[in-house]
Amino acid sequence: MLKNIFRKKKYKVVKEQSDRMEFLGSPFGEDTERLENDISERLETVSAVRGAYLSMLRYADNENVRLALIIQSDFSKDDFIASLAKSCAGVVTMDIMFMEDFSEHECLEIIGKCKKFYIS
């Protein structure tokens, strides 16, 4: 997971146990479509990205709800983290996660709760 990747600072990789995360479903509201479109345009510049989901997210030790971008790819995230960070810098503060880091059960939970907004 990349935490706070969309700030102007360099990204940092944070290891977080997936069992400490609760995916609350896709965000909603008047600006959601604009956010999805903006992120989609940026994801198009990273050829390794096959699909993406946005989810509201809560960590076990924090009552605040965060925004998560969950990336699907046929490539190892190590091959494109830097280009993804550069492409997405400056949008909003969110955590970026990769499907490859989750179990099959967790992936099915994400797919079931969240709308896939980007397909390459």
N, C-alpha and C positions, 0 to 999 in steps of 0.2 A: 504494500500500500504506500502511496505517496501522500504525505500529509501537507496541507497548505501549499499545494503545488502552484496555485494560480496567483500567489502573491509575486511581486517583482523579484523576490529573493530566489536564490538557488533552491531547488527542491531537496527534500531530505526523505530518505527511506525510513519508514517506521514499521517495525514488526509488531503486529497486533494479533492476538489469538482470535480466531473467527468466532469462537463460542462466547466471546465477550461483546459481540455485535448483534444488534437487532435491526433488521431491515424492515422499515415501516411502509414501504411502497413508494410509488412514484410521487414526486412533488406535484403540486397543483397550484393553480392561481393564474392570474392574468399574464404574468411575465414568463411562465414556464415554456411556452412555445418559442418565444424569442430566445430564451436561454438555450433550448435544444437546437435551434437553428444556428446560433452562434458557435456552439460547441461542435456541431456537425461540420460546419465549414472548416474548422480547425482540424478536426479528425481526418478530413479528406486529404490533408497534407502528409499524413502518417500512413503509409501504405500497409503497414503491418496490422492495423486495426480492422477487424472484420465486423464488429458490432459493438454497441454501447447501450448501457442502461443508466438512468439516473434514479437514485433512491434517497429517501430520507433515512437517516441512520442514527441510532443511539448506541453509545458504548455503555457497558455495564456500570462503570464507575462515574457516569456523568449523565445528568438528566437533560442536558441540552441536546437538541436535535441538530444534526449536521447534514450536509449534502454530500453524497458519494457518487462518483462516476465510476461505473464498473465496465471494464474493457474486456471484450472477447478478441482473441487473436489466435492465429495458427502458428505464431512464432513465440519464442521465449521473450518475456518482457524485458529481459536484460539486453536484448538486441535493439530496443527502441524506446526505452525510458527517456533518454536525453532528448530525442527528437519530439516525443510526446510532450514533455515538460516545456520545451521551447515553443511549440505550436500553441499550447493552451495557456501560456502565461498571460495574466492580466484579465481573465474573464470574471471569475468569482472565487471566493475561498471555498474549496471543497477537497475531499479526500478522494484519491484515485486508487482504485483497486483493480485486480486482475482476476478473471475467472479461474485461471490456472492455479491460484492460491487457495481455492475453495474445494471442498469435497463435492462429489456429484450431488449429494443430498442438498448441500448449501446452494449449489448452482440452480437446482430445481426450485428452491425456495425463492431465490432472486427472480428467476424467470416467471414464477407464478405471481409474485407481488408487484413486479415492475414492468412497465412498458418498454420494449426495445425501441429507442428513438432513432438510432443510427444503424444502418446496414450498408456496408460497402459493396 
